[in-house]
Amino acid sequence: MCLSLAELGFGSEALQAPTPPLQTEDRRNEELPADHDAQQQYASGNEPIGALSDWNTKRNSTLSQGTDSLAELFGYFEDSESNTMALVRRFGLSEEENQDGKYQAIPPEASKEVQKNIERIPDRQIFDFLVQYFVTEVHWMEQLVHPPWFLAQYQQWWSLERLSSVGDVEFAVLLLRICSYASQFLPSPSYTIDRIRGMFLADIRDVCDDIAEKLAVICAWLDARGSLLRVQHLSFSGLQSQCEGRINAFWEALSSAIRVAQRVGIHRTLTASTLRMHELEKEMRRRVFCNLYIWDSLLSRQLDRIPFLPAGLSPENLPRMHLAPNVDDADAPEGFSERLIQARLADFWRSFNPRQGAEYDVTVAEERYEKFCTDFLTTLPPIFALEPSEEWDERLQMLPLQRQILHITIFDSLCYNFRPVLLREPSHVQSLPAYKQVLLSSQRKALAVAALKVLDGVSSLHTMLGGSHTRFAGIIFPTFEAAVLLVGLCMDVDFPGKGEDGPPSTLDIDPLGSGKAHVTRDRCRQAVHDALARLRTLGEVSNMAEVGARTLARLLGIAPNPHSASAERVPAGSIQMLTSSSDAAQWPSSEVSNLSALSDFSFTPSEEIHTSWEMLIAGFDSSLNNQQ
């Protein structure tokens, strides 16, 4: 983004490769055995077992017999100020721990194995193409690396005659996983190809993944503690699993990344190690931790699992540097703002997590919604508000996309606030006081509005991205989930009903209130139909979309037709499994449809703490205080 490959002196041959018409790519990479996830469990919290072979045995035997590190054998966090290791240091006894493993030399035996794998790497021009595509078209979503640093390291890495340190090998793993991840977004409207330099995208992914896994195992054997580089490449491994429709593998990779992050103290800001770090590395540690917190919060909610990280982000863990965007204006929004707001959003809802098995209380759910509107939505910067300012949209190309993703996540979180209304038993609903029954009916309409907003947002995002085939989980996952909610609501033949919508709203910002009066059964059915058509189209390249479409179509097959005399009456507030004989004729036809180079960086004044960050972090502090 800040630097192009051409500006860094890379050849342009790969970028001028012929571009044949868009073809559906070979999906061999997605045809996985049934036990694939089991085979990909992580060894020693670092890497998949599939890549270990003899090196796994070597690493385990070395850790159990050859190491004399107190921190490694006892598992202590080396920069702790309170554990037993801290006491040992305080009493005057210290050992040579806390050495940065990325500078560690590679012994001859490992060097041969590293070189053997490096020689298998595809042609550099393939990597030049994928690196440029990643920086310009993919990086904006998670921003796990700083592009100028990454591009400089990339050029330097290729100039090495031989990889001599763990950091060199760790960067190779990062590079391989970034390129493999970027290839998941190809072909695309801007690059209508299914191969690069004659090599199929699926083959590029296969060889990159295989080499990365083998090199990562060697890195873990040489340096068990890890580094920021390791957290980054484990994160990219998880993101690729997400694109491949293997969310459980993403969860496992996230677990591994968080464990490494904790070992190297990314969750801590003021430690002996950080005092010696370059400011850019400190900032990237904060940004990576921010992403880990977002994914942990989102996945644990979606999968109904216990988060790996505790709730409550300290302002000290939040990004604070203004890494100037590619716009010559000191007032330009920081490119990471959307991720910071996503972290605030995750933190807001985690502060309300009910205990497992707790009964849904309509009053408490309504209070959560009102607090969200008054304490969170009102703090959004104008460019990210639900009715946004678009003054920067033409100059910051990815800003509209980031805003769209944020809005989808906001309405998706509101779906989770109200979705328990679909699980109420009829007897429980009928036993509620009259005012709570009115409130429950209103919340069912609010859920419908939120789900419709998600589907509208996803449709717009897909169009903004070119409307082509994609494996992007940010389109597939919310499409499926929101559509299921609408089908669930329409299982009640009386929905949306003619009852009251509850008391008039007094909120200044009420994103669901005005839409409740316009919810109709036909609108919900049409939205589900459109969602099914999108999933079926994306199912041509995504297993996740294909299975989602199949499941959604089966749900449509059991949805009742309120205009049919044979339709079963499903009491409001409940979902009952209907027989396949239910008349679904009124549903629309589903057929339509190494960090050592950091010292080389110099910073401009715009890279210091920026007022826009101070405003966002102040908003974060305010939201934390209001939740207490």
C-alpha positions in Angstrom: 0.0 0.0 0.0 2.7 2.5 1.0 5.3 0.8 -1.3 4.7 -1.1 -4.5 6.9 -4.0 -5.6 8.0 -1.9 -8.6 9.1 0.8 -6.3 11.2 -1.7 -4.4 12.9 -2.8 -7.6 11.0 -6.1 -8.2 10.6 -7.4 -11.7 7.3 -6.9 -13.4 7.2 -10.1 -15.5 4.9 -11.9 -13.1 2.5 -8.9 -13.0 2.2 -9.0 -16.8 1.2 -12.6 -17.0 -1.6 -13.3 -19.4 -5.1 -13.3 -17.8 -7.4 -15.8 -19.4 -11.2 -15.6 -18.7 -12.4 -16.4 -15.2 -12.5 -20.2 -14.6 -13.7 -22.2 -11.7 -10.6 -23.4 -10.0 -9.7 -26.9 -9.2 -10.9 -27.5 -5.6 -8.5 -30.3 -4.8 -7.3 -28.3 -1.8 -10.8 -28.5 -0.3 -11.4 -32.2 -0.7 -10.3 -33.2 2.7 -10.6 -36.6 4.5 -13.1 -36.9 7.2 -10.4 -37.0 9.9 -8.5 -34.0 8.5 -9.1 -31.8 11.5 -8.0 -34.6 13.8 -4.8 -35.0 11.8 -4.1 -31.2 12.1 -4.1 -31.0 15.9 -1.2 -28.9 17.2 1.8 -30.4 18.8 3.3 -28.5 21.8 1.1 -25.6 21.0 2.9 -24.7 17.8 2.4 -26.7 14.6 0.3 -29.4 12.9 1.3 -32.9 13.5 1.1 -33.7 9.8 4.4 -31.9 9.2 6.4 -33.2 12.2 7.7 -36.7 11.2 11.3 -37.2 12.5 11.5 -33.6 13.5 8.7 -34.0 16.0 10.6 -36.8 17.7 13.8 -34.8 17.6 12.2 -31.8 19.1 10.5 -33.7 21.9 13.6 -35.6 22.9 15.6 -32.3 22.9 13.1 -30.6 25.1 13.0 -33.4 27.6 16.8 -34.1 27.7 18.9 -31.3 26.3 17.4 -28.0 27.5 18.4 -26.4 30.8 16.1 -23.4 30.6 14.2 -22.8 33.8 11.5 -20.9 31.9 11.0 -23.7 29.4 11.1 -26.7 31.7 8.9 -25.1 34.4 6.7 -23.1 31.9 7.3 -19.7 33.6 6.5 -16.5 31.7 10.0 -15.0 31.5 9.0 -11.3 31.9 6.7 -11.9 34.9 7.1 -9.7 37.9 5.3 -12.0 40.3 5.9 -15.7 39.5 8.6 -17.8 41.1 11.1 -17.1 38.3 10.7 -13.4 39.2 11.5 -14.2 42.8 14.6 -16.1 41.8 15.8 -13.1 39.8 15.0 -10.8 42.7 17.0 -12.9 45.1 20.0 -12.3 42.9 20.2 -15.4 40.8 19.8 -15.0 37.0 20.5 -17.1 34.0 20.8 -16.3 30.4 17.1 -16.5 29.7 15.1 -13.8 27.8 17.4 -14.1 24.8 15.6 -13.4 21.5 15.4 -16.7 19.8 15.0 -15.3 16.4 18.7 -14.3 16.3 19.7 -17.9 17.2 22.0 -19.6 14.6 20.7 -22.7 12.9 22.8 -25.8 13.6 24.2 -27.8 10.6 21.7 -30.6 10.9 18.7 -28.3 10.9 20.3 -26.1 8.2 20.3 -29.0 5.8 16.7 -29.7 6.4 15.8 -26.0 6.0 17.7 -25.7 2.7 16.1 -28.9 1.3 12.7 -27.3 1.9 13.7 -23.8 0.6 14.8 -25.4 -2.7 11.2 -26.5 -3.2 9.8 -23.0 -3.1 8.1 -21.9 -6.4 9.5 -19.3 -8.8 10.1 -15.9 -7.2 7.9 -14.2 -9.8 5.0 -16.2 -8.4 5.7 -14.8 -5.0 6.2 -11.3 -6.4 2.6 -11.5 -7.8 1.1 -12.9 -4.6 2.9 -10.4 -2.3 1.7 -7.5 -4.4 -1.9 -8.9 -4.5 -1.8 -9.4 -0.7 -0.6 -5.9 0.1 -3.0 -4.2 -2.3 -6.1 -6.4 -2.1 -6.1 -8.5 1.1 -4.0 -6.9 3.8 -6.7 -4.3 4.6 -8.9 -6.8 6.3 -6.8 -7.9 9.3 -3.6 -5.8 9.0 -1.5 -8.3 10.8 1.8 -7.0 9.2 3.1 -3.5 8.5 3.4 -3.4 4.6 6.6 -1.2 4.4 8.3 -3.5 6.9 7.1 -6.6 5.2 8.1 -5.5 1.7 11.5 -4.5 2.9 12.0 -7.8 4.7 10.7 -9.6 1.6 13.3 -8.0 -0.6 16.1 -8.6 2.0 15.1 -12.2 2.5 15.4 -13.0 -1.2 19.0 -11.6 -1.2 20.1 -14.0 1.5 22.4 -16.7 0.1 21.5 -19.0 3.0 19.1 -18.8 5.9 21.3 -18.5 8.9 19.0 -17.7 11.9 15.7 -18.8 13.3 14.3 -15.4 12.4 15.2 -16.0 8.7 13.3 -19.3 8.7 10.4 -17.9 10.7 10.0 -15.1 8.1 10.0 -17.7 5.4 7.0 -19.4 7.1 5.3 -16.1 7.4 5.9 -15.4 3.7 4.7 -18.8 2.6 1.5 -18.6 4.7 0.7 -15.0 3.5 1.0 -16.1 -0.1 -1.1 -19.2 0.4 -3.7 -17.1 2.2 -3.7 -14.5 -0.5 -4.2 -17.1 -3.2 -7.5 -18.0 -1.5 -8.9 -14.8 -2.9 -8.0 -15.6 -6.5 -9.4 -15.6 -9.1 -10.9 -12.2 -8.6 -12.5 -9.5 -10.7 -9.1 -7.7 -11.0 -7.1 -10.9 -11.5 -9.2 -13.3 -13.5 -6.7 -16.2 -13.5 -6.6 -19.7 -12.1 -2.8 -20.0 -12.3 0.4 -17.9 -12.0 3.3 -18.4 -14.3 1.7 -21.6 -15.4 1.2 -23.1 -11.9 -2.3 -23.7 -10.7 -3.4 -21.8 -7.6 -4.3 -25.1 -5.8 -0.8 -26.4 -6.5 0.8 -23.2 -5.2 -1.2 -23.5 -2.0 -0.3 -27.1 -1.5 3.5 -26.6 -1.9 3.5 -23.4 0.2 1.5 -25.1 3.0 3.7 -28.2 3.0 6.9 -26.2 3.1 5.6 -23.8 5.8 4.5 -26.6 8.1 7.9 -28.4 7.8 9.9 -25.2 8.4 7.6 -24.2 11.3 8.4 -27.4 13.1 12.1 -26.8 12.8 11.6 -23.2 14.2 9.7 -24.6 17.1 12.5 -27.2 17.8 15.2 -24.5 17.6 13.2 -21.9 19.6 10.4 -23.2 21.7 9.4 -19.8 23.1 8.5 -18.3 19.8 8.2 -14.7 18.6 5.8 -12.1 17.1 6.6 -13.6 13.7 5.3 -17.0 14.9 2.1 -15.5 16.2 1.6 -13.8 12.9 2.1 -16.8 10.7 0.0 -19.0 13.0 -2.7 -16.4 12.6 -2.5 -16.5 8.8 -2.7 -20.3 9.0 -5.9 -20.0 10.9 -7.3 -17.4 8.4 -6.6 -19.8 5.6 -8.4 -22.6 7.4 -11.4 -20.2 7.7 -11.4 -19.6 4.0 -11.3 -23.3 3.4 -14.4 -23.8 5.6 -12.5 -25.4 8.4 -13.6 -23.3 11.3 -12.5 -25.9 13.9 -9.0 -25.7 12.5 -9.2 -21.9 12.7 -10.1 -22.3 16.4 -7.1 -24.6 17.0 -4.7 -22.2 15.2 -6.1 -19.3 17.2 -5.4 -21.3 20.4 -1.8 -21.9 19.3 -1.3 -18.3 18.3 -2.6 -17.1 21.7 -0.4 -19.5 23.6 2.7 -18.3 21.7 1.5 -14.7 22.2 1.4 -15.2 26.0 4.8 -16.9 26.0 6.4 -13.9 24.4 4.4 -11.4 26.5 2.3 -9.8 23.7 -0.5 -9.4 26.3 1.9 -7.4 28.6 3.0 -3.9 27.7 5.7 -2.9 30.2 8.2 -5.7 30.6 12.0 -6.0 30.5 11.8 -7.3 26.9 9.6 -4.5 25.6 11.9 -1.8 26.9 14.5 -3.0 24.4 12.1 -3.2 21.5 11.7 -0.9 18.5 8.5 1.2 18.7 7.2 -0.3 15.5 7.5 -3.8 16.9 5.7 -2.7 20.0 2.9 -1.3 17.9 2.6 -4.4 15.8 2.4 -6.6 19.0 -0.5 -4.4 20.1 -2.2 -4.7 16.7 -1.8 -8.5 16.6 -3.1 -8.9 20.1 -6.1 -6.7 19.1 -6.9 -9.2 16.3 -6.5 -12.2 18.5 -9.0 -10.7 20.9 -11.5 -10.0 18.1 -11.3 -13.5 16.7 -11.4 -15.1 20.2 -14.5 -13.2 21.1 -16.3 -13.8 17.8 -15.5 -17.5 17.4 -16.3 -18.3 21.1 -19.7 -16.7 20.6 -20.4 -18.3 17.3 -19.2 -21.8 18.3 -20.5 -21.5 21.9 -17.1 -22.1 23.5 -15.2 -20.6 26.4 -12.8 -17.8 25.2 -9.1 -18.3 25.4 -8.5 -14.7 26.5 -10.3 -13.1 29.5 -12.8 -10.3 28.9 -11.6 -6.8 29.3 -9.0 -5.1 27.0 -6.7 -2.8 28.8 -6.1 0.6 27.0 -2.4 -0.2 27.3 -2.9 -3.1 24.9 -4.5 -0.9 22.2 -2.8 0.5 19.2 -1.5 4.0 19.6 0.8 4.9 16.7 -0.4 6.6 13.5 1.1 4.7 10.7 0.2 7.1 8.0 -2.1 5.9 5.2 -1.3 6.4 1.6 -2.8 9.9 1.7 -0.8 13.1 2.2 -3.0 14.5 5.0 -2.2 14.4 8.7 -5.9 14.3 9.5 -6.6 11.2 7.4 -8.2 8.4 9.4 -5.8 5.7 10.7 -6.2 2.5 8.7 -6.5 0.3 11.8 -9.4 2.2 13.2 -12.0 -0.4 12.1 -10.1 -3.2 13.9 -9.9 -1.1 17.1 -13.7 -0.5 16.9 -14.2 -4.2 16.4 -12.2 -4.9 19.5 -14.4 -2.4 21.4 -17.5 -4.1 20.0 -16.2 -7.5 21.1 -15.4 -6.2 24.6 -18.8 -4.6 25.0 -20.7 -7.8 24.4 -18.3 -9.9 26.5 -19.0 -7.7 29.5 -22.6 -9.0 29.3 -21.9 -12.7 28.7 -24.6 -14.5 30.7 -23.6 -17.6 32.6 -24.0 -20.8 30.6 -27.5 -22.2 30.8 -29.0 -19.0 32.1 -32.6 -18.4 31.2 -33.3 -15.7 28.6 -34.8 -12.6 30.2 -36.6 -10.3 27.8 -36.2 -7.3 30.1 -32.5 -7.8 30.5 -32.1 -8.3 26.7 -33.9 -5.0 26.1 -31.7 -3.3 28.6 -28.6 -4.7 26.9 -29.8 -3.3 23.6 -30.5 0.1 25.0 -27.1 0.3 26.6 -25.5 -0.7 23.3 -27.3 2.1 21.6 -26.4 4.7 24.2 -22.9 3.6 25.3 -21.4 2.2 22.1 -23.2 3.4 18.9 -23.0 7.0 20.1 -19.2 6.8 20.4 -18.6 5.7 16.8 -16.4 8.1 14.8 -18.5 9.8 12.0 -16.8 7.8 9.2 -17.9 4.5 10.9 -21.3 5.6 12.1 -24.4 3.7 10.9 -25.2 6.9 9.0 -21.7 7.7 8.1 -19.7 10.6 6.8 -18.2 9.7 3.4 -15.7 12.5 3.1 -12.7 10.2 3.0 -14.2 7.4 0.9 -12.7 8.5 -2.5 -9.2 9.0 -1.0 -9.1 5.9 1.1 -10.1 3.1 -1.2 -10.6 0.4 1.5 -12.5 2.6 4.0 -16.0 1.8 2.6 -15.2 -1.9 2.7 -14.0 -1.7 6.3 -17.1 0.2 7.3 -19.3 -2.3 5.6 -17.7 -5.2 7.5 -18.0 -3.3 10.8 -21.7 -2.6 10.2 -22.3 -6.3 9.4 -20.6 -7.3 12.6 -22.7 -4.7 14.6 -26.0 -6.1 13.3 -24.8 -9.7 13.7 -24.0 -9.0 17.4 -27.6 -7.7 17.8 -28.8 -10.9 16.3 -27.0 -12.8 19.1 -28.6 -10.5 21.6 -32.2 -11.4 20.5 -31.8 -14.9 19.0 -32.8 -16.7 22.2 -36.4 -15.6 21.5 -36.5 -18.5 19.0 -35.8 -21.0 21.7 -38.6 -20.2 24.1 -41.0 -23.0 24.9 -44.7 -22.2 24.2 -45.7 -22.9 27.8 -43.1 -20.5 29.0 -44.2 -17.8 26.6 -47.9 -18.2 27.6 -47.0 -18.0 31.3 -45.3 -14.6 30.9 -47.0 -11.4 32.1 -48.8 -9.6 29.3 -46.3 -6.8 29.0 -43.4 -9.4 28.6 -45.3 -11.2 25.9 -45.6 -7.8 24.0 -41.9 -7.2 24.6 -41.1 -10.7 23.3 -43.1 -10.2 20.2 -41.3 -6.9 19.6 -38.0 -8.6 20.1 -38.8 -11.2 17.5 -39.4 -8.3 15.0 -36.1 -6.7 16.2 -34.3 -10.0 15.5 -35.8 -10.0 12.0 -34.7 -6.4 11.3 -31.2 -7.2 12.5 -31.0 -10.4 10.3 -32.3 -8.4 7.3 -29.7 -5.7 8.0 -27.0 -8.4 8.0 -28.1 -9.8 4.7 -28.4 -6.4 3.1 -24.9 -5.6 4.4 -23.5 -8.8 3.1 -25.1 -8.3 -0.3 -23.6 -4.8 -0.5 -20.2 -6.0 0.6 -20.2 -8.8 -2.0 -21.1 -6.3 -4.7 -18.4 -3.9 -3.5 -15.9 -6.8 -3.8 -16.9 -7.4 -7.4 -19.7 -9.9 -6.9 -17.6 -12.8 -8.0 -16.9 -16.2 -6.6 -15.2 -16.0 -3.2 -14.3 -18.1 -0.2 -14.3 -15.0 2.1 -15.9 -16.2 5.3 -17.0 -12.7 6.0 -19.7 -13.2 3.3 -20.5 -16.8 3.7 -20.8 -17.2 7.5 -23.2 -14.3 8.2 -25.3 -15.0 5.1 -26.0 -18.5 6.4 -26.6 -17.5 10.0 -28.9 -14.6 9.3 -30.9 -16.7 6.8 -31.4 -19.4 9.4 -32.7 -16.9 11.9 -35.3 -15.6 9.3 -36.4 -19.1 8.5 -36.8 -19.8 12.2 -39.0 -16.7 12.7 -41.1 -17.8 9.8 -41.7 -21.2 11.3 -44.4 -19.4 13.2 -47.2 -19.0 10.8 -48.5 -16.0 12.7 -45.2 -14.1 12.4 -44.8 -11.1 12.3 -48.3 -10.8 13.8 -50.3 -7.7 14.4 -49.5 -7.0 18.0 -47.9 -3.9 19.5 -44.2 -3.2 19.1 -43.7 -2.3 22.8 -43.3 1.2 24.2 -42.2 4.0 21.9 -38.4 4.3 21.7 -36.7 7.2 23.5 -33.2 6.4 22.1 -31.3 8.9 20.0 -29.9 6.0 18.0 -32.2 3.1 17.5 -31.0 1.0 14.5 -33.8 -1.6 14.9 -36.7 0.4 16.2 -38.0 2.0 13.0 -37.6 -1.2 11.0 -39.9 -3.3 13.1 -43.0 -1.7 11.6 -41.9 -2.7 8.1 -41.1 -6.4 8.8 -43.3 -8.6 6.6 -43.3 -12.3 6.0 -42.8 -11.9 2.3 -39.7 -9.7 2.8 -38.2 -12.3 5.1 -38.9 -15.1 2.6 -37.3 -13.1 -0.2 -34.2 -12.3 1.8 -33.8 -16.0 2.6 -34.2 -16.8 -1.1 -31.6 -14.3 -2.0 -29.3 -15.7 0.6 -29.8 -19.3 -0.7 -29.0 -18.1 -4.2 -25.8 -16.5 -3.0 -24.7 -19.5 -1.1 -25.4 -21.8 -4.0 -23.3 -19.6 -6.3 -20.4 -19.4 -3.8 -20.7 -23.2 -3.3 -19.0 -23.7 -6.6 -15.7 -22.7 -4.9 -16.5 -23.1 -1.2 -17.4 -26.2 0.7 -18.7 -24.0 3.5 -21.1 -22.2 1.2 -22.1 -25.5 -0.5 -23.1 -27.2 2.8 -24.7 -24.0 4.1 -26.9 -23.8 0.9 -27.9 -27.5 1.3 -28.8 -27.0 4.9 -30.8 -23.8 4.2 -32.7 -25.5 1.3 -33.7 -28.3 3.7 -35.0 -25.8 6.2 -37.1 -24.2 3.4 -38.5 -27.6 2.7 -40.0 -27.8 6.1 -41.1 -24.2 6.5 -45.0 -23.9 6.8 -47.1 -22.0 4.3 -49.6 -19.8 6.2 -51.9 -19.7 3.2 -52.3 -23.4 3.2 -55.2 -25.0 5.1 -52.9 -27.9 6.0 -50.2 -25.7 7.5 -49.3 -26.6 11.1 -49.9 -23.9 13.7 -46.7 -23.2 15.5 -47.2 -21.2 18.7 -45.4 -17.8 18.8 -42.1 -17.9 20.5 -41.2 -21.5 19.7 -39.7 -23.5 16.8 -40.9 -27.0 16.3 -39.6 -29.5 13.8 -42.1 -29.8 11.0 -42.6 -32.7 8.7 -41.2 -32.7 5.2 -44.8 -32.7 4.0 -45.3 -29.1 5.1 -46.3 -26.9 2.1 -43.4 -24.7 1.0 -44.9 -23.7 -2.3 -45.1 -20.0 -1.2 -41.4 -19.8 -0.7 -39.6 -18.3 -3.8 -38.0 -20.9 -6.0 -34.6 -21.8 -4.7 -33.4 -22.5 -8.3 -33.2 -18.8 -9.1 -31.4 -17.4 -8.2 13.2 -10.9 10.7 12.5 -8.0 12.9 16.2 -7.1 13.2 15.7 -4.8 10.2 13.4 -2.7 12.4 16.4 -0.5 13.4 16.5 0.6 9.7 13.2 2.4 10.0 12.9 6.1 10.6 9.7 7.6 11.8 8.0 10.8 10.8 6.1 12.9 13.4 2.9 11.5 11.9 3.9 8.1 13.3 3.7 9.3 16.9 0.6 9.0 19.0 -2.2 10.6 17.0 -5.2 12.5 18.1 -7.5 10.2 16.3 -6.2 7.3 18.4 -6.6 9.3 21.6 -10.2 9.9 20.7 -10.9 6.2 20.0 -9.0 5.0 23.1 -10.8 7.6 25.2 -14.1 6.2 23.8 -12.9 2.8 24.8 -12.1 3.9 28.3 -15.5 5.5 28.5 -17.3 2.4 27.4 -15.4 0.3 29.9 -16.4 2.6 32.7 -20.0 2.7 31.7 -20.1 -1.1 31.7 -18.9 -1.3 35.3 
